[in-house]
Amino acid sequence: MRIKLNKKFYKTLNFWFGLIFMSGFIDLFSHSFSILWFIGLVICFYGVYMFIRSFIDFNGNTK
């Protein structure tokens, strides 16, 4: 039971942090191309990865 709650917690955490990181994508276009723009792009793609990962359990099965 405890392990199941931990997995659910981490999946929820991945979902919300993924959304937060993806929201940084909106701000990317207000800056010219620089190192900060590149770092923002990397964080945005990591957010997409976390968001998608939140729908896949640790065994690779979808919800």
Buried (B, 14 or more C-beta within 10 A) or exposed (E): EEEEEEEEEEBEEBBEBBBEBBEBBEEBEEEEEEEEBEEBBEBBEBBBBBBEBBEEEEEEEEE
